Amino acid sequence: MRLNSKNVLSNKRREREIMSKEARKTDLIPSLKSAIEMGYNTLLSGVHGIGKTYAVMQAVEDLNWRMKYYSTSTLDPYVDLVGVPVPTALEGDNPILKMVRPQEINEVDLIFFDELNRADPRTLNAVLEIVQFHSINGEHLPNLKCVVGAVNPSGEDYNVDDLDPALLDRFHLYYDLTPKSPRAYLLTKYPRNLVDAFSSWWSNHNTAKREEYISPRRLDMMMDIYTKTGSLDLLEHAIHDTIEVDFQALKDRIAVAEGKAKPGANLKEKMVKADWWTKDTVSRNVPDVAEYIVNNPNDPFVVDNASEFIKETRIGAEALALEYGEILLAIHKANPSKIDDWKTKWGKSKISQTRSFLRQRAQSDEDYKEISKAM
Protein backbone atom coordinates (compact mmCIF):
# COMPACT_ATOMS: atom_id res chain seq x y z
CA MET A 1 0.00 0.00 0.00
CA ARG A 2 1.42 3.36 -1.07
CA LEU A 3 1.07 6.38 1.17
CA ASN A 4 -0.09 9.64 -0.34
CA SER A 5 2.61 12.16 0.63
CA LYS A 6 0.15 15.05 0.53
CA ASN A 7 -2.13 13.28 2.99
CA VAL A 8 0.79 12.50 5.30
CA LEU A 9 1.91 16.14 5.28
CA SER A 10 -1.67 17.28 5.80
CA ASN A 11 -2.09 14.96 8.79
CA LYS A 12 1.19 16.14 10.32
CA ARG A 13 0.16 19.75 9.83
CA ARG A 14 -3.20 19.05 11.46
CA GLU A 15 -1.45 17.39 14.41
CA ARG A 16 0.78 20.43 14.85
CA GLU A 17 -2.24 22.74 14.73
CA ILE A 18 -4.05 20.65 17.34
CA MET A 19 -0.94 20.63 19.52
CA SER A 20 -0.59 24.38 19.12
CA LYS A 21 -4.22 24.91 20.12
CA GLU A 22 -3.82 22.67 23.16
CA ALA A 23 -0.68 24.52 24.20
CA ARG A 24 -2.43 27.87 23.89
CA LYS A 25 -5.21 26.70 26.20
CA THR A 26 -2.70 26.22 28.96
CA ASP A 27 -0.47 29.25 28.35
CA LEU A 28 0.83 30.56 31.66
CA ILE A 29 -0.01 34.13 30.62
CA PRO A 30 -2.53 34.13 27.75
CA SER A 31 -2.62 37.95 27.48
CA LEU A 32 1.14 38.54 27.63
CA LYS A 33 1.65 38.71 23.88
CA SER A 34 -1.00 41.43 23.51
CA ALA A 35 0.40 43.35 26.47
CA ILE A 36 3.95 43.57 25.17
CA GLU A 37 2.78 44.18 21.61
CA MET A 38 1.08 47.32 22.96
CA GLY A 39 4.39 48.38 24.49
CA TYR A 40 3.39 47.88 28.11
CA ASN A 41 6.26 47.32 30.53
CA THR A 42 5.31 44.16 32.42
CA LEU A 43 6.41 42.59 35.70
CA LEU A 44 5.91 38.87 36.30
CA SER A 45 5.95 37.44 39.82
CA GLY A 46 5.82 33.74 40.64
CA VAL A 47 7.59 30.79 42.20
CA HIS A 48 10.56 29.21 40.47
CA GLY A 49 10.24 26.90 37.52
CA ILE A 50 6.70 27.72 36.42
CA GLY A 51 7.64 28.97 32.95
CA LYS A 52 7.95 32.75 33.27
CA THR A 53 10.97 32.91 30.97
CA TYR A 54 9.43 30.44 28.53
CA ALA A 55 6.22 32.50 28.38
CA VAL A 56 8.17 35.65 27.45
CA MET A 57 10.25 33.79 24.85
CA GLN A 58 7.10 32.30 23.35
CA ALA A 59 5.41 35.72 23.05
CA VAL A 60 8.53 37.26 21.50
CA GLU A 61 8.79 34.41 19.00
CA ASP A 62 5.13 34.79 18.05
CA LEU A 63 5.67 38.51 17.44
CA ASN A 64 8.88 37.86 15.50
CA TRP A 65 10.67 40.33 17.78
CA ARG A 66 14.28 40.42 18.91
CA MET A 67 14.91 40.05 22.65
CA LYS A 68 17.85 40.65 24.98
CA TYR A 69 17.86 38.49 28.10
CA TYR A 70 19.63 39.57 31.30
CA SER A 71 19.95 37.60 34.51
CA THR A 72 20.13 40.62 36.78
CA SER A 73 21.50 38.64 39.72
CA THR A 74 24.86 38.41 37.89
CA LEU A 75 24.59 41.57 35.78
CA ASP A 76 27.43 44.10 35.86
CA PRO A 77 25.62 47.44 35.49
CA TYR A 78 28.61 49.16 33.88
CA VAL A 79 30.07 46.51 31.60
CA ASP A 80 26.67 45.18 30.49
CA LEU A 81 24.46 48.30 30.50
CA VAL A 82 25.78 51.76 31.33
CA GLY A 83 29.23 51.29 29.82
CA VAL A 84 32.78 51.85 30.96
CA PRO A 85 34.79 55.05 30.34
CA VAL A 86 37.32 54.69 27.54
CA PRO A 87 39.66 57.53 26.42
CA THR A 88 39.06 58.36 22.77
CA ALA A 89 41.17 61.49 22.34
CA LEU A 90 43.15 64.14 24.20
CA GLU A 91 42.13 67.71 24.92
CA GLY A 92 45.38 69.25 26.00
CA ASP A 93 46.68 66.95 28.70
CA ASN A 94 43.19 65.67 29.59
CA PRO A 95 41.75 62.57 27.95
CA ILE A 96 38.29 62.74 26.43
CA LEU A 97 36.28 59.83 27.78
CA LYS A 98 33.46 58.01 26.08
CA MET A 99 31.16 55.46 27.73
CA VAL A 100 31.52 52.25 25.75
CA ARG A 101 28.96 49.49 26.16
CA PRO A 102 27.64 46.52 24.14
CA GLN A 103 25.68 47.80 21.16
CA GLU A 104 23.37 44.81 20.66
CA ILE A 105 20.94 46.36 23.15
CA ASN A 106 20.27 49.06 20.51
CA GLU A 107 18.93 46.44 18.10
CA VAL A 108 16.35 44.63 20.24
CA ASP A 109 12.59 45.15 20.53
CA LEU A 110 12.28 43.81 24.08
CA ILE A 111 14.58 43.59 27.09
CA PHE A 112 13.88 40.88 29.66
CA PHE A 113 15.31 41.37 33.14
CA ASP A 114 15.07 38.02 34.94
CA GLU A 115 15.61 37.60 38.70
CA LEU A 116 15.05 41.34 39.06
CA ASN A 117 14.69 41.33 42.85
CA ARG A 118 18.10 39.64 43.22
CA ALA A 119 19.97 42.55 41.62
CA ASP A 120 22.21 44.97 43.50
CA PRO A 121 21.12 48.65 43.82
CA ARG A 122 23.51 49.91 41.11
CA THR A 123 21.98 47.53 38.60
CA LEU A 124 18.46 48.54 39.62
CA ASN A 125 19.31 52.22 39.06
CA ALA A 126 20.26 51.44 35.47
CA VAL A 127 17.18 49.27 35.02
CA LEU A 128 14.95 52.07 36.33
CA GLU A 129 16.04 54.42 33.53
CA ILE A 130 15.58 51.73 30.89
CA VAL A 131 12.10 50.86 32.13
CA GLN A 132 10.98 54.48 32.49
CA PHE A 133 12.60 56.20 29.50
CA HIS A 134 13.85 53.35 27.26
CA SER A 135 17.26 54.96 27.44
CA ILE A 136 20.73 54.48 28.97
CA ASN A 137 22.58 57.54 30.29
CA GLY A 138 20.07 59.65 28.41
CA GLU A 139 20.82 57.85 25.11
CA HIS A 140 17.58 56.59 23.56
CA LEU A 141 17.40 52.89 22.68
CA PRO A 142 16.02 53.22 19.16
CA ASN A 143 14.22 49.89 18.71
CA LEU A 144 13.11 49.14 22.26
CA LYS A 145 9.34 48.72 22.49
CA CYS A 146 8.92 47.42 26.03
CA VAL A 147 10.63 45.92 29.08
CA VAL A 148 9.63 42.76 30.96
CA GLY A 149 10.87 41.86 34.43
CA ALA A 150 10.51 38.64 36.41
CA VAL A 151 10.78 38.14 40.18
CA ASN A 152 10.25 35.46 42.79
CA PRO A 153 7.82 36.29 45.63
CA SER A 154 9.36 37.98 48.63
CA GLY A 155 9.36 35.98 51.87
CA GLU A 156 11.37 33.42 53.77
CA ASP A 157 11.42 30.91 50.89
CA TYR A 158 13.55 33.11 48.63
CA ASN A 159 16.71 35.14 49.15
CA VAL A 160 15.30 38.22 47.44
CA ASP A 161 14.64 41.89 48.22
CA ASP A 162 11.49 43.93 47.75
CA LEU A 163 11.67 46.15 44.69
CA ASP A 164 11.83 49.90 45.16
CA PRO A 165 8.29 51.38 44.88
CA ALA A 166 9.62 53.87 42.33
CA LEU A 167 10.77 51.02 40.08
CA LEU A 168 7.56 49.11 40.59
CA ASP A 169 5.59 52.18 39.53
CA ARG A 170 7.34 52.23 36.15
CA PHE A 171 5.71 48.97 35.08
CA HIS A 172 2.32 49.24 33.42
CA LEU A 173 1.14 45.70 34.20
CA TYR A 174 1.72 43.16 36.98
CA TYR A 175 1.05 39.41 36.81
CA ASP A 176 1.01 37.36 40.02
CA LEU A 177 1.38 33.85 38.61
CA THR A 178 0.57 30.43 40.03
CA PRO A 179 1.82 27.06 38.73
CA LYS A 180 -0.19 25.55 35.88
CA SER A 181 -0.01 22.06 34.48
CA PRO A 182 2.87 21.83 31.98
CA ARG A 183 1.11 18.98 30.15
CA ALA A 184 0.66 20.82 26.84
CA TYR A 185 4.33 21.81 26.77
CA LEU A 186 5.50 18.32 27.74
CA LEU A 187 3.46 16.83 24.90
CA THR A 188 5.72 18.66 22.46
CA LYS A 189 8.72 16.72 23.82
CA TYR A 190 7.62 13.34 25.20
CA PRO A 191 5.20 10.46 24.45
CA ARG A 192 1.60 11.14 25.47
CA ASN A 193 1.32 8.05 27.69
CA LEU A 194 4.29 9.12 29.82
CA VAL A 195 3.18 12.75 29.88
CA ASP A 196 -0.17 11.66 31.30
CA ALA A 197 1.55 9.53 33.92
CA PHE A 198 4.05 12.16 35.06
CA SER A 199 1.75 15.19 34.90
CA SER A 200 -1.07 13.50 36.85
CA TRP A 201 1.42 12.40 39.51
CA TRP A 202 2.86 15.94 39.64
CA SER A 203 -0.59 17.50 39.98
CA ASN A 204 -1.55 15.12 42.78
CA HIS A 205 1.71 15.74 44.64
CA ASN A 206 1.39 19.51 44.56
CA THR A 207 -2.25 19.29 45.65
CA ALA A 208 -1.52 17.02 48.61
CA LYS A 209 1.83 18.57 49.64
CA ARG A 210 1.70 22.26 48.82
CA GLU A 211 4.56 22.98 51.22
CA GLU A 212 6.83 20.60 49.24
CA TYR A 213 6.27 22.12 45.82
CA ILE A 214 7.73 20.52 42.70
CA SER A 215 8.09 22.96 39.81
CA PRO A 216 7.04 22.27 36.21
CA ARG A 217 10.70 22.74 35.28
CA ARG A 218 11.67 19.95 37.69
CA LEU A 219 9.00 17.70 36.16
CA ASP A 220 10.45 18.38 32.71
CA MET A 221 13.91 17.38 34.00
CA MET A 222 12.49 14.17 35.47
CA MET A 223 10.84 13.23 32.18
CA ASP A 224 14.04 13.98 30.28
CA ILE A 225 16.01 11.70 32.61
CA TYR A 226 13.52 8.84 32.40
CA THR A 227 12.95 8.94 28.64
CA LYS A 228 16.71 8.96 28.00
CA THR A 229 17.74 6.36 30.57
CA GLY A 230 14.65 4.31 31.43
CA SER A 231 16.05 4.09 34.96
CA LEU A 232 13.60 4.30 37.85
CA ASP A 233 16.50 4.28 40.30
CA LEU A 234 18.09 7.31 38.63
CA LEU A 235 14.71 9.01 38.53
CA GLU A 236 14.50 8.92 42.32
CA HIS A 237 17.62 11.09 42.49
CA ALA A 238 15.90 13.81 40.43
CA ILE A 239 14.13 15.06 43.58
CA HIS A 240 16.13 16.50 46.47
CA ASP A 241 15.77 14.45 49.64
CA THR A 242 14.34 17.45 51.51
CA ILE A 243 11.12 16.94 49.52
CA GLU A 244 8.97 13.98 50.49
CA VAL A 245 7.38 12.38 47.44
CA ASP A 246 5.44 9.21 46.74
CA PHE A 247 7.73 7.61 44.17
CA GLN A 248 5.78 4.37 44.29
CA ALA A 249 2.73 6.20 42.97
CA LEU A 250 4.83 7.54 40.07
CA LYS A 251 6.27 4.09 39.36
CA ASP A 252 2.75 2.63 39.33
CA ARG A 253 1.62 5.26 36.81
CA ILE A 254 4.65 4.64 34.60
CA ALA A 255 3.96 0.90 34.69
CA VAL A 256 0.38 1.52 33.55
CA ALA A 257 1.53 3.97 30.87
CA GLU A 258 3.99 1.40 29.49
CA GLY A 259 1.42 -1.39 29.53
CA LYS A 260 3.14 -3.33 32.32
CA ALA A 261 0.19 -3.05 34.73
CA LYS A 262 -3.55 -2.50 34.58
CA PRO A 263 -5.00 0.79 35.82
CA GLY A 264 -6.22 0.58 39.39
CA ALA A 265 -5.38 -3.11 39.72
CA ASN A 266 -3.42 -2.56 42.91
CA LEU A 267 -6.11 -0.24 44.29
CA LYS A 268 -9.15 -2.49 44.01
CA GLU A 269 -8.80 -4.02 47.47
CA LYS A 270 -8.21 -0.62 49.05
CA MET A 271 -10.97 1.28 47.28
CA VAL A 272 -13.75 -0.96 48.53
CA LYS A 273 -12.92 0.10 52.10
CA ALA A 274 -14.60 3.28 53.25
CA ASP A 275 -11.65 4.33 55.45
CA TRP A 276 -9.36 4.48 52.40
CA TRP A 277 -11.26 7.51 51.08
CA THR A 278 -9.34 10.39 52.65
CA LYS A 279 -8.17 13.59 50.97
CA ASP A 280 -4.55 12.47 51.10
CA THR A 281 -5.02 9.06 49.52
CA VAL A 282 -7.56 10.16 46.93
CA SER A 283 -5.44 13.16 45.88
CA ARG A 284 -2.52 10.84 45.13
CA ASN A 285 -4.67 8.49 43.05
CA VAL A 286 -7.17 10.64 41.14
CA PRO A 287 -6.36 9.37 37.60
CA ASP A 288 -6.35 5.71 38.65
CA VAL A 289 -9.60 6.02 40.60
CA ALA A 290 -11.31 7.78 37.70
CA GLU A 291 -10.07 5.27 35.16
CA TYR A 292 -11.15 2.33 37.33
CA ILE A 293 -14.68 3.72 37.64
CA VAL A 294 -14.88 4.34 33.88
CA ASN A 295 -13.77 0.77 33.18
CA ASN A 296 -15.93 -0.72 35.96
CA PRO A 297 -19.12 1.40 36.08
CA ASN A 298 -21.10 -1.45 37.63
CA ASP A 299 -18.81 -1.90 40.61
CA PRO A 300 -21.15 -0.60 43.34
CA PHE A 301 -18.60 -0.57 46.13
CA VAL A 302 -16.07 1.71 44.45
CA VAL A 303 -18.66 3.94 42.78
CA ASP A 304 -20.58 4.34 46.05
CA ASN A 305 -17.45 5.01 48.10
CA ALA A 306 -16.21 7.55 45.56
CA SER A 307 -19.58 9.28 45.49
CA GLU A 308 -19.75 9.39 49.27
CA PHE A 309 -16.27 10.92 49.37
CA ILE A 310 -17.31 13.66 46.93
CA LYS A 311 -20.47 14.34 48.89
CA GLU A 312 -18.99 14.41 52.38
CA THR A 313 -15.46 15.74 51.99
CA ARG A 314 -14.96 19.30 53.21
CA ILE A 315 -13.40 20.97 50.23
CA GLY A 316 -14.24 24.05 48.21
CA ALA A 317 -16.04 24.04 44.89
CA GLU A 318 -12.96 25.04 42.90
CA ALA A 319 -10.90 22.21 44.40
CA LEU A 320 -13.70 19.75 43.65
CA ALA A 321 -13.76 20.79 40.01
CA LEU A 322 -9.99 21.07 39.49
CA GLU A 323 -8.51 18.44 41.79
CA TYR A 324 -11.23 15.80 41.72
CA GLY A 325 -12.87 16.69 38.40
CA GLU A 326 -11.85 13.41 36.77
CA ILE A 327 -13.56 11.45 39.54
CA LEU A 328 -16.70 13.61 39.37
CA LEU A 329 -16.84 12.98 35.65
CA ALA A 330 -16.33 9.22 36.02
CA ILE A 331 -19.06 8.92 38.66
CA HIS A 332 -21.47 10.93 36.53
CA LYS A 333 -20.90 8.63 33.56
CA ALA A 334 -21.29 5.52 35.73
CA ASN A 335 -24.34 6.69 37.70
CA PRO A 336 -25.75 10.16 36.88
CA SER A 337 -28.21 10.00 39.79
CA LYS A 338 -25.32 10.42 42.24
CA ILE A 339 -25.33 14.15 41.53
CA ASP A 340 -28.73 14.40 43.21
CA ASP A 341 -27.22 12.84 46.35
CA TRP A 342 -24.49 15.50 46.38
CA LYS A 343 -27.02 18.30 45.97
CA THR A 344 -29.00 17.15 48.99
CA LYS A 345 -25.85 17.54 51.10
CA TRP A 346 -24.46 20.77 49.68
CA GLY A 347 -25.92 24.25 50.04
CA LYS A 348 -27.04 26.35 47.10
CA SER A 349 -23.81 28.33 47.12
CA LYS A 350 -21.56 25.29 46.78
CA ILE A 351 -23.76 23.80 44.06
CA SER A 352 -23.66 27.06 42.11
CA GLN A 353 -19.90 27.49 42.52
CA THR A 354 -19.16 23.87 41.56
CA ARG A 355 -21.31 24.28 38.46
CA SER A 356 -19.43 27.45 37.56
CA PHE A 357 -16.00 25.84 37.87
CA LEU A 358 -17.11 22.77 35.92
CA ARG A 359 -18.34 25.05 33.14
CA GLN A 360 -14.93 26.68 33.06
CA ARG A 361 -13.38 23.25 32.58
CA ALA A 362 -15.90 22.51 29.83
CA GLN A 363 -14.42 25.37 27.79
CA SER A 364 -11.24 23.37 27.27
CA ASP A 365 -12.61 19.84 27.79
CA GLU A 366 -16.01 19.07 26.30
CA ASP A 367 -16.41 15.99 28.51
CA TYR A 368 -17.40 18.36 31.32
CA LYS A 369 -20.36 19.85 29.46
CA GLU A 370 -22.93 17.26 30.56
CA ILE A 371 -21.97 17.20 34.21
CA SER A 372 -21.88 21.01 34.35
CA LYS A 373 -25.44 21.06 32.98
CA ALA A 374 -26.55 18.43 35.49
CA MET A 375 -25.20 20.47 38.41
Residue, then its C-alpha position, 0 to 999 in steps of 0.5 A: m500500500r502506497l502512502n499519499s505524501k500530501n495526505v501524510l503532510s496534511n495529517k502532520r500539519r493538522e497534528r501540529e495545529i491541534m498541539s498548538k491549540e492545546a498549548r495555547k489553552t494552557d499558556l501561563i499568561p494568555s494575554l502577555k503577547s498582547a500586552i507587550e505588543m502594545g508596548y506595556n512594561t510588564l512585571l511577572s511574579g511567581v515561584h521558580g520553575i513555572g515557565k515565566t521565561y518560557a512565556v516571554m520567549q514564546a510571546v517574543e517568538d510569536l511577534n517575531w521580535r528580537m529580545k535581549y535576556y539579562s539575569t540581573s542577579t549576575l549583571d554588571p551594570y557598567v560593563d553590560l548596560v551603562g558602559v565603561p569610560v574609555p579615552t578616545a582622544l586628548e584635549g590638551d593633557n586631559p583625555i576625552l572619555k566616552m562610555v563604551r557598552p555593548q551595542e546589541i541592546n540598541e537592536v532589540d525590541l524587548i529587554f527581559f530582566d530576569e531575577l530582578n529582585r536579586a539585583d544589586p542597587r547599582t543595577l536597579n538604578a540602570v534598570l529604572e532608567i531603561v524601564q521608564f525612559h527606554s534609554i541608557n545615560g540619556e541615550h535613547l534605545p532606538n528599537l526598544k518597544c517594552v521591558v519585561g521583568a521577572v521576580n520570585p515572591s518575597g518571603e522566607d522561601y527566597n533570598v530576594d529583596d522587595l523592589d523599590p516602589a519607584l521602580l515598581d511604579r514604572f511597570h504598566l502591568y503586573y502578573d502574580l502567577t501560580p503554577k499551571s499544568p505543563r502537560a501541553y508543553l511536555l506533549t511537544k517533547y515526550p510520548r503522550n502516555l508518559v506525559d499523562a503519567f508524570s503530569s497527573w502524579w505531579s498534579n496530585h503531589n502539589t495538591a496534597k503537599r503544597e509545602e513541598y512544591i515541585s516545579p514544572r521545570r523539575l518535572d520536565m527534567m524528570m521526564d528527560i532523565y527517564t525517557k533517555t535512561g529508562s532508569l527508575d533508580l536514577l529518577e528517584h535522584a531527580i528530587h532532592d531528599t528534603i522533599e517527600v514524594d510518593f515515588q511508588a505512585l509515580k512508578d505505578r503510573i509509569a507501569v500503567a503507561e507502558g502497559k506493564a500493569k492494569p490501571g487501578a489493579n493494585l487499588k481495588e482491594k483498598m478502594v472498597k474500604a470506606d476508610w481508604w477515602t481520605k483527601d490524602t489518599v484520593s489526591r494521590n490516586v485521582p487518575d487511577v480512581a477515575e479510570y477504574i470507575v470508567n472501566n468498571p461502572n457497575d462496581p457498586f462498592v467503588v462507585d458508592n465510596a467515591s460518590e460518598f467521598i465527593k459528597e462528604t469531603r470538606i473541600g471548596a467548589e474550585a478544588l472539587a472541580l480542578e482536583y477531583g474533576e476526573i472522579l466527578l466525571a467518572i461517577h457521573k458517567a457511571n451513575p448520573s443520579k449520584i449528583d442528586d445525592w451531592k445536591t442534597k448535602w451541599g448548600k445552594s452556594k456550593i452547588s452554584q460554585t461547583r457548576s461554575f468551575l465545571r463550566q470553566r473546565a468545559q471550555s477546554d474539555e467538552d467531557y465536562k459539558e454534561i456534568s456542568k449542565a446536570m449540576 
